[in-house]
Amino acid sequence: MKLLSEFANELLKRKEITAVTEAETNPGFEIVRKKISSHFGAEENLIVVNNVKGRFGSHTFSIDAFIYNSLEDKERIEAKKKSNKKEAAKA
């Protein structure tokens, strides 16, 4: 994995990274999350992968991801799915 850019966003308490990785097939979000976790030494539950983009016929994939400082910051900033909102309303 090759890091292209890293921006420390102090307002949202996260690192915003752009990287490139090589793979034979399209790596899923879970595989990319594990690669970022091992590269940065961050916990997997603090990483949000936004995009994994590839080009036809190429084995390189660009990655956009966020690494939050804490789980509370992640839960405060990231949008919740509708199913999670309904479950929270019932409880």
PyMOL Python script that loads the backbone (N, CA, C, O; Angstrom):
from pymol import cmd

cmd.read_pdbstr("""\
ATOM      1  N   MET A   1       0.852  -1.169   0.000  1.00  0.00           N
ATOM      2  CA  MET A   1       0.000   0.000   0.000  1.00  0.00           C
ATOM      3  C   MET A   1       0.899   1.234   0.000  1.00  0.00           C
ATOM      4  O   MET A   1       1.849   1.326   0.777  1.00  0.00           O
ATOM      5  N   LYS A   2       0.586   2.170  -0.876  1.00  0.00           N
ATOM      6  CA  LYS A   2       1.348   3.408  -0.996  1.00  0.00           C
ATOM      7  C   LYS A   2       0.452   4.575  -0.607  1.00  0.00           C
ATOM      8  O   LYS A   2      -0.624   4.758  -1.176  1.00  0.00           O
ATOM      9  N   LEU A   3       0.897   5.355   0.355  1.00  0.00           N
ATOM     10  CA  LEU A   3       0.146   6.500   0.848  1.00  0.00           C
ATOM     11  C   LEU A   3       0.361   7.693  -0.079  1.00  0.00           C
ATOM     12  O   LEU A   3       1.499   8.098  -0.314  1.00  0.00           O
ATOM     13  N   LEU A   4      -0.734   8.261  -0.609  1.00  0.00           N
ATOM     14  CA  LEU A   4      -0.649   9.433  -1.482  1.00  0.00           C
ATOM     15  C   LEU A   4      -0.802  10.735  -0.712  1.00  0.00           C
ATOM     16  O   LEU A   4      -0.050  11.685  -0.930  1.00  0.00           O
ATOM     17  N   SER A   5      -1.783  10.778   0.197  1.00  0.00           N
ATOM     18  CA  SER A   5      -1.969  11.989   0.999  1.00  0.00           C
ATOM     19  C   SER A   5      -2.545  11.617   2.353  1.00  0.00           C
ATOM     20  O   SER A   5      -3.269  10.632   2.500  1.00  0.00           O
ATOM     21  N   GLU A   6      -2.203  12.428   3.327  1.00  0.00           N
ATOM     22  CA  GLU A   6      -2.708  12.254   4.689  1.00  0.00           C
ATOM     23  C   GLU A   6      -2.966  13.642   5.261  1.00  0.00           C
ATOM     24  O   GLU A   6      -2.074  14.490   5.287  1.00  0.00           O
ATOM     25  N   PHE A   7      -4.195  13.864   5.719  1.00  0.00           N
ATOM     26  CA  PHE A   7      -4.576  15.164   6.266  1.00  0.00           C
ATOM     27  C   PHE A   7      -5.158  14.947   7.660  1.00  0.00           C
ATOM     28  O   PHE A   7      -6.099  14.172   7.827  1.00  0.00           O
ATOM     29  N   ALA A   8      -4.609  15.619   8.646  1.00  0.00           N
ATOM     30  CA  ALA A   8      -5.115  15.533  10.013  1.00  0.00           C
ATOM     31  C   ALA A   8      -6.197  16.594  10.198  1.00  0.00           C
ATOM     32  O   ALA A   8      -5.895  17.784  10.286  1.00  0.00           O
ATOM     33  N   ASN A   9      -7.437  16.169  10.257  1.00  0.00           N
ATOM     34  CA  ASN A   9      -8.565  17.070  10.434  1.00  0.00           C
ATOM     35  C   ASN A   9      -8.849  17.189  11.933  1.00  0.00           C
ATOM     36  O   ASN A   9      -9.507  16.325  12.512  1.00  0.00           O
ATOM     37  N   GLU A  10      -8.359  18.246  12.550  1.00  0.00           N
ATOM     38  CA  GLU A  10      -8.492  18.435  13.999  1.00  0.00           C
ATOM     39  C   GLU A  10      -9.928  18.758  14.401  1.00  0.00           C
ATOM     40  O   GLU A  10     -10.346  18.416  15.508  1.00  0.00           O
ATOM     41  N   LEU A  11     -10.681  19.402  13.533  1.00  0.00           N
ATOM     42  CA  LEU A  11     -12.064  19.747  13.850  1.00  0.00           C
ATOM     43  C   LEU A  11     -12.923  18.495  14.023  1.00  0.00           C
ATOM     44  O   LEU A  11     -13.715  18.406  14.961  1.00  0.00           O
ATOM     45  N   LEU A  12     -12.765  17.531  13.117  1.00  0.00           N
ATOM     46  CA  LEU A  12     -13.551  16.298  13.178  1.00  0.00           C
ATOM     47  C   LEU A  12     -12.804  15.165  13.878  1.00  0.00           C
ATOM     48  O   LEU A  12     -13.329  14.057  13.992  1.00  0.00           O
ATOM     49  N   LYS A  13     -11.595  15.431  14.343  1.00  0.00           N
ATOM     50  CA  LYS A  13     -10.777  14.473  15.098  1.00  0.00           C
ATOM     51  C   LYS A  13     -10.569  13.171  14.330  1.00  0.00           C
ATOM     52  O   LYS A  13     -10.906  12.088  14.807  1.00  0.00           O
ATOM     53  N   ARG A  14     -10.000  13.304  13.115  1.00  0.00           N
ATOM     54  CA  ARG A  14      -9.732  12.137  12.288  1.00  0.00           C
ATOM     55  C   ARG A  14      -8.600  12.437  11.316  1.00  0.00           C
ATOM     56  O   ARG A  14      -8.254  13.596  11.087  1.00  0.00           O
ATOM     57  N   LYS A  15      -8.030  11.382  10.749  1.00  0.00           N
ATOM     58  CA  LYS A  15      -7.076  11.492   9.651  1.00  0.00           C
ATOM     59  C   LYS A  15      -7.819  11.125   8.382  1.00  0.00           C
ATOM     60  O   LYS A  15      -8.557  10.141   8.351  1.00  0.00           O
ATOM     61  N   GLU A  16      -7.630  11.904   7.349  1.00  0.00           N
ATOM     62  CA  GLU A  16      -8.241  11.626   6.056  1.00  0.00           C
ATOM     63  C   GLU A  16      -7.113  11.189   5.130  1.00  0.00           C
ATOM     64  O   GLU A  16      -6.193  11.959   4.857  1.00  0.00           O
ATOM     65  N   ILE A  17      -7.187   9.957   4.651  1.00  0.00           N
ATOM     66  CA  ILE A  17      -6.091   9.418   3.853  1.00  0.00           C
ATOM     67  C   ILE A  17      -6.549   9.032   2.453  1.00  0.00           C
ATOM     68  O   ILE A  17      -7.707   8.678   2.230  1.00  0.00           O
ATOM     69  N   THR A  18      -5.616   9.109   1.529  1.00  0.00           N
ATOM     70  CA  THR A  18      -5.786   8.620   0.167  1.00  0.00           C
ATOM     71  C   THR A  18      -4.577   7.741  -0.118  1.00  0.00           C
ATOM     72  O   THR A  18      -3.435   8.159   0.072  1.00  0.00           O
ATOM     73  N   ALA A  19      -4.836   6.523  -0.572  1.00  0.00           N
ATOM     74  CA  ALA A  19      -3.752   5.575  -0.801  1.00  0.00           C
ATOM     75  C   ALA A  19      -4.025   4.780  -2.063  1.00  0.00           C
ATOM     76  O   ALA A  19      -5.123   4.820  -2.618  1.00  0.00           O
ATOM     77  N   VAL A  20      -3.000   4.051  -2.510  1.00  0.00           N
ATOM     78  CA  VAL A  20      -3.107   3.169  -3.668  1.00  0.00           C
ATOM     79  C   VAL A  20      -2.589   1.796  -3.260  1.00  0.00           C
ATOM     80  O   VAL A  20      -1.565   1.684  -2.587  1.00  0.00           O
ATOM     81  N   THR A  21      -3.302   0.758  -3.670  1.00  0.00           N
ATOM     82  CA  THR A  21      -2.868  -0.600  -3.393  1.00  0.00           C
ATOM     83  C   THR A  21      -2.976  -1.425  -4.665  1.00  0.00           C
ATOM     84  O   THR A  21      -3.727  -1.082  -5.578  1.00  0.00           O
ATOM     85  N   GLU A  22      -2.230  -2.499  -4.713  1.00  0.00           N
ATOM     86  CA  GLU A  22      -2.280  -3.396  -5.865  1.00  0.00           C
ATOM     87  C   GLU A  22      -2.856  -4.736  -5.432  1.00  0.00           C
ATOM     88  O   GLU A  22      -2.531  -5.246  -4.359  1.00  0.00           O
ATOM     89  N   ALA A  23      -3.721  -5.305  -6.281  1.00  0.00           N
ATOM     90  CA  ALA A  23      -4.336  -6.598  -6.010  1.00  0.00           C
ATOM     91  C   ALA A  23      -4.805  -7.190  -7.336  1.00  0.00           C
ATOM     92  O   ALA A  23      -5.046  -6.464  -8.300  1.00  0.00           O
ATOM     93  N   GLU A  24      -4.931  -8.501  -7.372  1.00  0.00           N
ATOM     94  CA  GLU A  24      -5.405  -9.176  -8.577  1.00  0.00           C
ATOM     95  C   GLU A  24      -6.898  -8.928  -8.789  1.00  0.00           C
ATOM     96  O   GLU A  24      -7.341  -8.725  -9.919  1.00  0.00           O
ATOM     97  N   THR A  25      -7.667  -8.943  -7.706  1.00  0.00           N
ATOM     98  CA  THR A  25      -9.102  -8.690  -7.784  1.00  0.00           C
ATOM     99  C   THR A  25      -9.426  -7.483  -6.911  1.00  0.00           C
ATOM    100  O   THR A  25      -8.600  -7.031  -6.119  1.00  0.00           O
ATOM    101  N   ASN A  26     -10.631  -6.975  -7.070  1.00  0.00           N
ATOM    102  CA  ASN A  26     -11.059  -5.815  -6.301  1.00  0.00           C
ATOM    103  C   ASN A  26     -11.076  -6.157  -4.812  1.00  0.00           C
ATOM    104  O   ASN A  26     -11.846  -7.020  -4.389  1.00  0.00           O
ATOM    105  N   PRO A  27     -10.237  -5.492  -4.010  1.00  0.00           N
ATOM    106  CA  PRO A  27     -10.264  -5.766  -2.574  1.00  0.00           C
ATOM    107  C   PRO A  27     -11.521  -5.159  -1.966  1.00  0.00           C
ATOM    108  O   PRO A  27     -11.875  -4.020  -2.270  1.00  0.00           O
ATOM    109  N   GLY A  28     -12.182  -5.904  -1.124  1.00  0.00           N
ATOM    110  CA  GLY A  28     -13.381  -5.406  -0.471  1.00  0.00           C
ATOM    111  C   GLY A  28     -13.037  -4.429   0.630  1.00  0.00           C
ATOM    112  O   GLY A  28     -11.868  -4.219   0.952  1.00  0.00           O
ATOM    113  N   PHE A  29     -14.062  -3.838   1.201  1.00  0.00           N
ATOM    114  CA  PHE A  29     -13.868  -2.843   2.249  1.00  0.00           C
ATOM    115  C   PHE A  29     -13.203  -3.466   3.470  1.00  0.00           C
ATOM    116  O   PHE A  29     -12.387  -2.812   4.120  1.00  0.00           O
ATOM    117  N   GLU A  30     -13.534  -4.721   3.801  1.00  0.00           N
ATOM    118  CA  GLU A  30     -12.944  -5.374   4.970  1.00  0.00           C
ATOM    119  C   GLU A  30     -11.451  -5.601   4.785  1.00  0.00           C
ATOM    120  O   GLU A  30     -10.676  -5.389   5.718  1.00  0.00           O
ATOM    121  N   ILE A  31     -11.038  -6.026   3.604  1.00  0.00           N
ATOM    122  CA  ILE A  31      -9.618  -6.251   3.334  1.00  0.00           C
ATOM    123  C   ILE A  31      -8.854  -4.933   3.390  1.00  0.00           C
ATOM    124  O   ILE A  31      -7.758  -4.868   3.947  1.00  0.00           O
ATOM    125  N   VAL A  32      -9.430  -3.892   2.816  1.00  0.00           N
ATOM    126  CA  VAL A  32      -8.792  -2.574   2.838  1.00  0.00           C
ATOM    127  C   VAL A  32      -8.704  -2.064   4.272  1.00  0.00           C
ATOM    128  O   VAL A  32      -7.695  -1.474   4.657  1.00  0.00           O
ATOM    129  N   ARG A  33      -9.748  -2.283   5.061  1.00  0.00           N
ATOM    130  CA  ARG A  33      -9.742  -1.859   6.456  1.00  0.00           C
ATOM    131  C   ARG A  33      -8.610  -2.549   7.227  1.00  0.00           C
ATOM    132  O   ARG A  33      -7.947  -1.914   8.047  1.00  0.00           O
ATOM    133  N   LYS A  34      -8.386  -3.835   6.970  1.00  0.00           N
ATOM    134  CA  LYS A  34      -7.311  -4.570   7.634  1.00  0.00           C
ATOM    135  C   LYS A  34      -5.936  -4.066   7.198  1.00  0.00           C
ATOM    136  O   LYS A  34      -5.021  -3.969   8.016  1.00  0.00           O
ATOM    137  N   LYS A  35      -5.787  -3.742   5.901  1.00  0.00           N
ATOM    138  CA  LYS A  35      -4.512  -3.200   5.415  1.00  0.00           C
ATOM    139  C   LYS A  35      -4.202  -1.856   6.059  1.00  0.00           C
ATOM    140  O   LYS A  35      -3.068  -1.607   6.468  1.00  0.00           O
ATOM    141  N   ILE A  36      -5.208  -0.989   6.149  1.00  0.00           N
ATOM    142  CA  ILE A  36      -5.014   0.326   6.762  1.00  0.00           C
ATOM    143  C   ILE A  36      -4.694   0.164   8.247  1.00  0.00           C
ATOM    144  O   ILE A  36      -3.842   0.872   8.784  1.00  0.00           O
ATOM    145  N   SER A  37      -5.371  -0.758   8.901  1.00  0.00           N
ATOM    146  CA  SER A  37      -5.133  -1.003  10.314  1.00  0.00           C
ATOM    147  C   SER A  37      -3.699  -1.448  10.566  1.00  0.00           C
ATOM    148  O   SER A  37      -3.060  -0.974  11.506  1.00  0.00           O
ATOM    149  N   SER A  38      -3.191  -2.345   9.744  1.00  0.00           N
ATOM    150  CA  SER A  38      -1.820  -2.810   9.935  1.00  0.00           C
ATOM    151  C   SER A  38      -0.799  -1.734   9.550  1.00  0.00           C
ATOM    152  O   SER A  38       0.264  -1.647  10.165  1.00  0.00           O
ATOM    153  N   HIS A  39      -1.107  -0.926   8.554  1.00  0.00           N
ATOM    154  CA  HIS A  39      -0.177   0.121   8.108  1.00  0.00           C
ATOM    155  C   HIS A  39      -0.062   1.260   9.125  1.00  0.00           C
ATOM    156  O   HIS A  39       1.039   1.747   9.383  1.00  0.00           O
ATOM    157  N   PHE A  40      -1.187   1.686   9.702  1.00  0.00           N
ATOM    158  CA  PHE A  40      -1.201   2.816  10.620  1.00  0.00           C
ATOM    159  C   PHE A  40      -1.206   2.414  12.092  1.00  0.00           C
ATOM    160  O   PHE A  40      -0.994   3.262  12.959  1.00  0.00           O
ATOM    161  N   GLY A  41      -1.444   1.145  12.388  1.00  0.00           N
ATOM    162  CA  GLY A  41      -1.507   0.703  13.775  1.00  0.00           C
ATOM    163  C   GLY A  41      -2.764   1.153  14.489  1.00  0.00           C
ATOM    164  O   GLY A  41      -2.761   1.321  15.708  1.00  0.00           O
ATOM    165  N   ALA A  42      -3.839   1.349  13.742  1.00  0.00           N
ATOM    166  CA  ALA A  42      -5.110   1.789  14.321  1.00  0.00           C
ATOM    167  C   ALA A  42      -6.054   0.596  14.459  1.00  0.00           C
ATOM    168  O   ALA A  42      -5.903  -0.411  13.767  1.00  0.00           O
ATOM    169  N   GLU A  43      -7.014   0.720  15.347  1.00  0.00           N
ATOM    170  CA  GLU A  43      -8.018  -0.331  15.507  1.00  0.00           C
ATOM    171  C   GLU A  43      -8.960  -0.321  14.306  1.00  0.00           C
ATOM    172  O   GLU A  43      -9.253   0.732  13.739  1.00  0.00           O
ATOM    173  N   GLU A  44      -9.427  -1.510  13.928  1.00  0.00           N
ATOM    174  CA  GLU A  44     -10.284  -1.626  12.739  1.00  0.00           C
ATOM    175  C   GLU A  44     -11.630  -0.938  12.920  1.00  0.00           C
ATOM    176  O   GLU A  44     -12.198  -0.448  11.944  1.00  0.00           O
ATOM    177  N   ASN A  45     -12.156  -0.889  14.143  1.00  0.00           N
ATOM    178  CA  ASN A  45     -13.469  -0.277  14.339  1.00  0.00           C
ATOM    179  C   ASN A  45     -13.422   1.257  14.272  1.00  0.00           C
ATOM    180  O   ASN A  45     -14.471   1.900  14.296  1.00  0.00           O
ATOM    181  N   LEU A  46     -12.222   1.852  14.188  1.00  0.00           N
ATOM    182  CA  LEU A  46     -12.084   3.304  14.066  1.00  0.00           C
ATOM    183  C   LEU A  46     -11.891   3.749  12.629  1.00  0.00           C
ATOM    184  O   LEU A  46     -11.769   4.946  12.366  1.00  0.00           O
ATOM    185  N   ILE A  47     -11.862   2.800  11.686  1.00  0.00           N
ATOM    186  CA  ILE A  47     -11.580   3.103  10.284  1.00  0.00           C
ATOM    187  C   ILE A  47     -12.871   3.057   9.477  1.00  0.00           C
ATOM    188  O   ILE A  47     -13.649   2.110   9.586  1.00  0.00           O
ATOM    189  N   VAL A  48     -13.089   4.082   8.669  1.00  0.00           N
ATOM    190  CA  VAL A  48     -14.236   4.134   7.757  1.00  0.00           C
ATOM    191  C   VAL A  48     -13.675   4.234   6.343  1.00  0.00           C
ATOM    192  O   VAL A  48     -12.999   5.205   6.004  1.00  0.00           O
ATOM    193  N   VAL A  49     -13.960   3.218   5.514  1.00  0.00           N
ATOM    194  CA  VAL A  49     -13.506   3.213   4.124  1.00  0.00           C
ATOM    195  C   VAL A  49     -14.628   3.800   3.280  1.00  0.00           C
ATOM    196  O   VAL A  49     -15.743   3.278   3.278  1.00  0.00           O
ATOM    197  N   ASN A  50     -14.342   4.875   2.566  1.00  0.00           N
ATOM    198  CA  ASN A  50     -15.354   5.535   1.744  1.00  0.00           C
ATOM    199  C   ASN A  50     -15.400   4.966   0.332  1.00  0.00           C
ATOM    200  O   ASN A  50     -16.479   4.666  -0.180  1.00  0.00           O
ATOM    201  N   ASN A  51     -14.245   4.816  -0.299  1.00  0.00           N
ATOM    202  CA  ASN A  51     -14.195   4.369  -1.694  1.00  0.00           C
ATOM    203  C   ASN A  51     -13.032   3.429  -1.911  1.00  0.00           C
ATOM    204  O   ASN A  51     -11.961   3.576  -1.322  1.00  0.00           O
ATOM    205  N   VAL A  52     -13.275   2.451  -2.778  1.00  0.00           N
ATOM    206  CA  VAL A  52     -12.216   1.615  -3.337  1.00  0.00           C
ATOM    207  C   VAL A  52     -12.478   1.624  -4.836  1.00  0.00           C
ATOM    208  O   VAL A  52     -13.394   0.958  -5.320  1.00  0.00           O
ATOM    209  N   LYS A  53     -11.673   2.378  -5.562  1.00  0.00           N
ATOM    210  CA  LYS A  53     -11.905   2.557  -6.997  1.00  0.00           C
ATOM    211  C   LYS A  53     -10.799   1.904  -7.803  1.00  0.00           C
ATOM    212  O   LYS A  53      -9.619   1.996  -7.462  1.00  0.00           O
ATOM    213  N   GLY A  54     -11.200   1.245  -8.873  1.00  0.00           N
ATOM    214  CA  GLY A  54     -10.242   0.654  -9.793  1.00  0.00           C
ATOM    215  C   GLY A  54     -10.570   1.038 -11.215  1.00  0.00           C
ATOM    216  O   GLY A  54     -11.644   1.570 -11.497  1.00  0.00           O
ATOM    217  N   ARG A  55      -9.647   0.766 -12.103  1.00  0.00           N
ATOM    218  CA  ARG A  55      -9.882   1.018 -13.518  1.00  0.00           C
ATOM    219  C   ARG A  55      -9.875  -0.307 -14.254  1.00  0.00           C
ATOM    220  O   ARG A  55      -9.182  -1.242 -13.851  1.00  0.00           O
ATOM    221  N   PHE A  56     -10.621  -0.392 -15.301  1.00  0.00           N
ATOM    222  CA  PHE A  56     -10.744  -1.616 -16.063  1.00  0.00           C
ATOM    223  C   PHE A  56      -9.372  -2.055 -16.592  1.00  0.00           C
ATOM    224  O   PHE A  56      -8.669  -1.280 -17.240  1.00  0.00           O
ATOM    225  N   GLY A  57      -9.008  -3.300 -16.307  1.00  0.00           N
ATOM    226  CA  GLY A  57      -7.755  -3.854 -16.791  1.00  0.00           C
ATOM    227  C   GLY A  57      -6.546  -3.515 -15.946  1.00  0.00           C
ATOM    228  O   GLY A  57      -5.444  -3.971 -16.248  1.00  0.00           O
ATOM    229  N   SER A  58      -6.715  -2.740 -14.914  1.00  0.00           N
ATOM    230  CA  SER A  58      -5.603  -2.341 -14.057  1.00  0.00           C
ATOM    231  C   SER A  58      -5.679  -3.096 -12.738  1.00  0.00           C
ATOM    232  O   SER A  58      -6.763  -3.473 -12.293  1.00  0.00           O
ATOM    233  N   HIS A  59      -4.537  -3.313 -12.120  1.00  0.00           N
ATOM    234  CA  HIS A  59      -4.498  -3.993 -10.835  1.00  0.00           C
ATOM    235  C   HIS A  59      -4.222  -3.024  -9.689  1.00  0.00           C
ATOM    236  O   HIS A  59      -3.902  -3.451  -8.580  1.00  0.00           O
ATOM    237  N   THR A  60      -4.343  -1.727  -9.947  1.00  0.00           N
ATOM    238  CA  THR A  60      -4.168  -0.732  -8.896  1.00  0.00           C
ATOM    239  C   THR A  60      -5.529  -0.162  -8.515  1.00  0.00           C
ATOM    240  O   THR A  60      -6.386   0.068  -9.368  1.00  0.00           O
ATOM    241  N   PHE A  61      -5.706   0.058  -7.228  1.00  0.00           N
ATOM    242  CA  PHE A  61      -6.970   0.556  -6.698  1.00  0.00           C
ATOM    243  C   PHE A  61      -6.694   1.737  -5.784  1.00  0.00           C
ATOM    244  O   PHE A  61      -5.797   1.683  -4.942  1.00  0.00           O
ATOM    245  N   SER A  62      -7.472   2.811  -5.952  1.00  0.00           N
ATOM    246  CA  SER A  62      -7.318   3.973  -5.075  1.00  0.00           C
ATOM    247  C   SER A  62      -8.310   3.855  -3.917  1.00  0.00           C
ATOM    248  O   SER A  62      -9.435   3.383  -4.080  1.00  0.00           O
ATOM    249  N   ILE A  63      -7.861   4.294  -2.761  1.00  0.00           N
ATOM    250  CA  ILE A  63      -8.621   4.134  -1.521  1.00  0.00           C
ATOM    251  C   ILE A  63      -8.774   5.500  -0.862  1.00  0.00           C
ATOM    252  O   ILE A  63      -7.807   6.252  -0.742  1.00  0.00           O
ATOM    253  N   ASP A  64      -9.989   5.814  -0.438  1.00  0.00           N
ATOM    254  CA  ASP A  64     -10.272   6.994   0.382  1.00  0.00           C
ATOM    255  C   ASP A  64     -10.832   6.494   1.709  1.00  0.00           C
ATOM    256  O   ASP A  64     -11.796   5.728   1.729  1.00  0.00           O
ATOM    257  N   ALA A  65     -10.230   6.925   2.819  1.00  0.00           N
ATOM    258  CA  ALA A  65     -10.665   6.431   4.122  1.00  0.00           C
ATOM    259  C   ALA A  65     -10.435   7.475   5.197  1.00  0.00           C
ATOM    260  O   ALA A  65      -9.661   8.417   5.026  1.00  0.00           O
ATOM    261  N   PHE A  66     -11.137   7.279   6.325  1.00  0.00           N
ATOM    262  CA  PHE A  66     -10.985   8.116   7.513  1.00  0.00           C
ATOM    263  C   PHE A  66     -10.540   7.219   8.663  1.00  0.00           C
ATOM    264  O   PHE A  66     -11.006   6.087   8.796  1.00  0.00           O
ATOM    265  N   ILE A  67      -9.632   7.737   9.494  1.00  0.00           N
ATOM    266  CA  ILE A  67      -9.221   7.042  10.716  1.00  0.00           C
ATOM    267  C   ILE A  67      -9.547   7.980  11.871  1.00  0.00           C
ATOM    268  O   ILE A  67      -8.925   9.032  12.017  1.00  0.00           O
ATOM    269  N   TYR A  68     -10.526   7.596  12.692  1.00  0.00           N
ATOM    270  CA  TYR A  68     -10.963   8.432  13.803  1.00  0.00           C
ATOM    271  C   TYR A  68     -10.083   8.221  15.024  1.00  0.00           C
ATOM    272  O   TYR A  68      -9.467   7.167  15.181  1.00  0.00           O
ATOM    273  N   ASN A  69     -10.029   9.227  15.886  1.00  0.00           N
ATOM    274  CA  ASN A  69      -9.233   9.149  17.111  1.00  0.00           C
ATOM    275  C   ASN A  69      -9.882   8.253  18.159  1.00  0.00           C
ATOM    276  O   ASN A  69      -9.185   7.562  18.901  1.00  0.00           O
ATOM    277  N   SER A  70     -11.221   8.259  18.224  1.00  0.00           N
ATOM    278  CA  SER A  70     -11.932   7.434  19.207  1.00  0.00           C
ATOM    279  C   SER A  70     -13.269   6.977  18.626  1.00  0.00           C
ATOM    280  O   SER A  70     -13.758   7.524  17.637  1.00  0.00           O
ATOM    281  N   LEU A  71     -13.835   5.978  19.257  1.00  0.00           N
ATOM    282  CA  LEU A  71     -15.122   5.441  18.811  1.00  0.00           C
ATOM    283  C   LEU A  71     -16.237   6.467  19.013  1.00  0.00           C
ATOM    284  O   LEU A  71     -17.175   6.517  18.218  1.00  0.00           O
ATOM    285  N   GLU A  72     -16.151   7.281  20.060  1.00  0.00           N
ATOM    286  CA  GLU A  72     -17.163   8.303  20.312  1.00  0.00           C
ATOM    287  C   GLU A  72     -17.170   9.349  19.199  1.00  0.00           C
ATOM    288  O   GLU A  72     -18.231   9.802  18.771  1.00  0.00           O
ATOM    289  N   ASP A  73     -15.977   9.729  18.735  1.00  0.00           N
ATOM    290  CA  ASP A  73     -15.890  10.690  17.631  1.00  0.00           C
ATOM    291  C   ASP A  73     -16.494  10.107  16.359  1.00  0.00           C
ATOM    292  O   ASP A  73     -17.193  10.809  15.628  1.00  0.00           O
ATOM    293  N   LYS A  74     -16.234   8.849  16.092  1.00  0.00           N
ATOM    294  CA  LYS A  74     -16.772   8.190  14.896  1.00  0.00           C
ATOM    295  C   LYS A  74     -18.296   8.141  14.948  1.00  0.00           C
ATOM    296  O   LYS A  74     -18.959   8.462  13.962  1.00  0.00           O
ATOM    297  N   GLU A  75     -18.849   7.746  16.080  1.00  0.00           N
ATOM    298  CA  GLU A  75     -20.302   7.642  16.206  1.00  0.00           C
ATOM    299  C   GLU A  75     -20.974   9.007  16.130  1.00  0.00           C
ATOM    300  O   GLU A  75     -22.103   9.114  15.651  1.00  0.00           O
ATOM    301  N   ARG A  76     -20.300  10.039  16.591  1.00  0.00           N
ATOM    302  CA  ARG A  76     -20.865  11.388  16.569  1.00  0.00           C
ATOM    303  C   ARG A  76     -20.895  11.953  15.149  1.00  0.00           C
ATOM    304  O   ARG A  76     -21.837  12.657  14.787  1.00  0.00           O
ATOM    305  N   ILE A  77     -19.875  11.653  14.343  1.00  0.00           N
ATOM    306  CA  ILE A  77     -19.737  12.252  13.020  1.00  0.00           C
ATOM    307  C   ILE A  77     -20.429  11.439  11.928  1.00  0.00           C
ATOM    308  O   ILE A  77     -21.153  12.004  11.108  1.00  0.00           O
ATOM    309  N   GLU A  78     -20.221  10.139  11.904  1.00  0.00           N
ATOM    310  CA  GLU A  78     -20.716   9.306  10.805  1.00  0.00           C
ATOM    311  C   GLU A  78     -22.232   9.175  10.843  1.00  0.00           C
ATOM    312  O   GLU A  78     -22.836   9.104  11.914  1.00  0.00           O
ATOM    313  N   ALA A  79     -22.834   9.143   9.664  1.00  0.00           N
ATOM    314  CA  ALA A  79     -24.283   9.008   9.535  1.00  0.00           C
ATOM    315  C   ALA A  79     -24.705   7.594   9.909  1.00  0.00           C
ATOM    316  O   ALA A  79     -23.986   6.625   9.664  1.00  0.00           O
ATOM    317  N   LYS A  80     -25.874   7.502  10.502  1.00  0.00           N
ATOM    318  CA  LYS A  80     -26.402   6.203  10.908  1.00  0.00           C
ATOM    319  C   LYS A  80     -27.367   5.683   9.845  1.00  0.00           C
ATOM    320  O   LYS A  80     -28.060   6.462   9.190  1.00  0.00           O
ATOM    321  N   LYS A  81     -27.406   4.373   9.681  1.00  0.00           N
ATOM    322  CA  LYS A  81     -28.338   3.772   8.732  1.00  0.00           C
ATOM    323  C   LYS A  81     -29.754   3.849   9.284  1.00  0.00           C
ATOM    324  O   LYS A  81     -29.949   3.955  10.495  1.00  0.00           O
ATOM    325  N   LYS A  82     -30.742   3.796   8.396  1.00  0.00           N
ATOM    326  CA  LYS A  82     -32.135   3.884   8.819  1.00  0.00           C
ATOM    327  C   LYS A  82     -32.505   2.741   9.752  1.00  0.00           C
ATOM    328  O   LYS A  82     -33.229   2.949  10.726  1.00  0.00           O
ATOM    329  N   SER A  83     -32.016   1.530   9.467  1.00  0.00           N
ATOM    330  CA  SER A  83     -32.357   0.393  10.311  1.00  0.00           C
ATOM    331  C   SER A  83     -31.820   0.584  11.724  1.00  0.00           C
ATOM    332  O   SER A  83     -32.482   0.197  12.687  1.00  0.00           O
ATOM    333  N   ASN A  84     -30.635   1.171  11.871  1.00  0.00           N
ATOM    334  CA  ASN A  84     -30.081   1.431  13.195  1.00  0.00           C
ATOM    335  C   ASN A  84     -30.864   2.514  13.926  1.00  0.00           C
ATOM    336  O   ASN A  84     -31.002   2.455  15.148  1.00  0.00           O
ATOM    337  N   LYS A  85     -31.380   3.505  13.194  1.00  0.00           N
ATOM    338  CA  LYS A  85     -32.178   4.559  13.816  1.00  0.00           C
ATOM    339  C   LYS A  85     -33.479   3.990  14.361  1.00  0.00           C
ATOM    340  O   LYS A  85     -33.910   4.355  15.455  1.00  0.00           O
ATOM    341  N   LYS A  86     -34.110   3.088  13.595  1.00  0.00           N
ATOM    342  CA  LYS A  86     -35.376   2.490  14.051  1.00  0.00           C
ATOM    343  C   LYS A  86     -35.165   1.632  15.282  1.00  0.00           C
ATOM    344  O   LYS A  86     -35.990   1.651  16.196  1.00  0.00           O
ATOM    345  N   GLU A  87     -34.063   0.872  15.322  1.00  0.00           N
ATOM    346  CA  GLU A  87     -33.777   0.040  16.476  1.00  0.00           C
ATOM    347  C   GLU A  87     -33.496   0.890  17.711  1.00  0.00           C
ATOM    348  O   GLU A  87     -33.897   0.528  18.817  1.00  0.00           O
ATOM    349  N   ALA A  88     -32.824   1.994  17.532  1.00  0.00           N
ATOM    350  CA  ALA A  88     -32.521   2.894  18.647  1.00  0.00           C
ATOM    351  C   ALA A  88     -33.794   3.548  19.163  1.00  0.00           C
ATOM    352  O   ALA A  88     -33.925   3.774  20.366  1.00  0.00           O
ATOM    353  N   ALA A  89     -34.739   3.859  18.271  1.00  0.00           N
ATOM    354  CA  ALA A  89     -35.996   4.481  18.675  1.00  0.00           C
ATOM    355  C   ALA A  89     -36.861   3.507  19.476  1.00  0.00           C
ATOM    356  O   ALA A  89     -37.561   3.912  20.404  1.00  0.00           O
ATOM    357  N   LYS A  90     -36.812   2.214  19.113  1.00  0.00           N
ATOM    358  CA  LYS A  90     -37.580   1.204  19.848  1.00  0.00           C
ATOM    359  C   LYS A  90     -37.036   0.986  21.257  1.00  0.00           C
ATOM    360  O   LYS A  90     -37.789   0.702  22.189  1.00  0.00           O
ATOM    361  N   ALA A  91     -35.730   1.121  21.398  1.00  0.00           N
ATOM    362  CA  ALA A  91     -35.100   0.870  22.717  1.00  0.00           C
ATOM    363  C   ALA A  91     -35.249   2.047  23.611  1.00  0.00           C
ATOM    364  O   ALA A  91     -34.785   2.020  24.750  1.00  0.00           O
TER     365      ALA A  91
END
""", "prot")
cmd.dss("prot")
cmd.show_as("cartoon", "prot")
cmd.util.cbc("prot")
cmd.orient("prot")
